[in-house]
């Protein structure tokens, strides 16, 4: 018999990681509530924060944090209660 490998999918919505999907072999016991992405290049360091949300379509996903000062709105609201057990780290 073949071995069944379980993997967990972590999705990112918004910002430079938009559309990224990571597969992890095993979820963290307590998923990280926030993932920080740091972009280093020739100019200044750019930091984006992604917050854990529940999405009916996919389960758990990390969404770009909206900074009220920038006036940038998030296209998607929280679709659930925020309970995301089984989400991996990004």
C-alpha positions as CSV (number, residue, x, y, z in Angstrom):
1,X,0.0,0.0,0.0
2,X,1.1,3.5,-0.7
3,X,1.7,5.9,2.1
4,X,-0.7,8.8,2.5
5,X,1.1,12.1,3.2
6,X,-1.0,14.8,4.9
7,X,0.0,18.4,4.1
8,X,-1.5,21.6,5.3
9,X,-1.9,24.6,3.0
10,X,-1.1,28.2,4.1
11,X,-2.4,30.9,1.8
12,X,-1.5,34.6,1.7
13,X,-3.8,37.4,0.5
14,X,-2.7,40.9,-0.4
15,X,0.7,42.7,-0.6
16,X,3.8,41.2,-2.1
17,X,2.9,37.6,-1.0
18,X,-0.6,37.8,-2.6
19,X,-1.4,34.4,-4.2
20,X,1.4,32.5,-2.5
21,X,0.5,29.1,-1.2
22,X,2.8,27.1,1.1
23,X,2.4,23.5,2.0
24,X,3.7,22.3,5.3
25,X,4.0,18.7,6.5
26,X,2.7,19.4,10.0
27,X,0.7,22.3,11.4
28,X,1.9,24.2,14.5
29,X,0.0,23.4,17.7
30,X,-0.9,27.1,18.0
31,X,-0.7,28.9,14.6
32,X,1.1,32.2,14.5
33,X,-1.4,35.0,14.7
34,X,0.8,37.3,12.6
35,X,3.5,36.6,10.0
36,X,6.0,39.4,9.2
37,X,7.5,39.7,5.7
38,X,10.6,41.8,5.2
39,X,11.6,42.9,1.7
40,X,15.2,43.9,1.4
41,X,16.5,45.6,-1.8
42,X,18.6,48.5,-2.8
43,X,16.3,51.0,-1.1
44,X,14.8,51.1,2.4
45,X,13.6,48.0,4.1
46,X,9.9,47.3,3.5
47,X,7.9,45.4,6.2
48,X,4.4,43.9,5.7
49,X,2.4,42.1,8.4
50,X,-0.1,39.4,7.6
51,X,-2.8,38.4,10.2
52,X,-4.4,35.0,10.5
53,X,-8.0,34.9,9.4
54,X,-10.6,32.1,8.7
55,X,-12.0,32.0,5.1
56,X,-14.9,29.7,4.3
57,X,-13.4,28.8,0.9
58,X,-10.0,27.8,2.1
59,X,-9.9,27.5,5.8
60,X,-7.1,29.6,7.3
61,X,-5.2,32.2,5.4
62,X,-2.9,35.1,6.2
63,X,-4.2,38.5,5.0
64,X,-2.2,41.7,4.6
65,X,-2.7,44.0,7.6
66,X,-4.5,47.2,6.7
67,X,-2.8,50.3,7.9
68,X,-5.4,53.0,8.6
69,X,-2.9,55.8,8.1
70,X,-2.4,54.8,4.5
71,X,-6.1,54.8,3.8
72,X,-5.7,51.4,2.1
73,X,-8.7,49.1,2.6
74,X,-8.8,45.3,2.7
75,X,-11.0,43.9,0.0
76,X,-12.0,40.9,2.1
77,X,-13.4,40.9,5.6
78,X,-13.1,38.2,8.2
79,X,-15.4,35.3,7.0
80,X,-15.5,33.4,10.3
81,X,-14.7,33.3,14.0
82,X,-10.9,33.4,13.5
83,X,-10.4,29.8,14.8
84,X,-7.6,28.5,12.6
85,X,-6.2,25.4,14.1
86,X,-4.0,23.5,11.8
87,X,-2.6,26.5,9.9
88,X,1.1,26.2,9.2
89,X,3.8,28.8,9.5
90,X,4.6,31.1,6.7
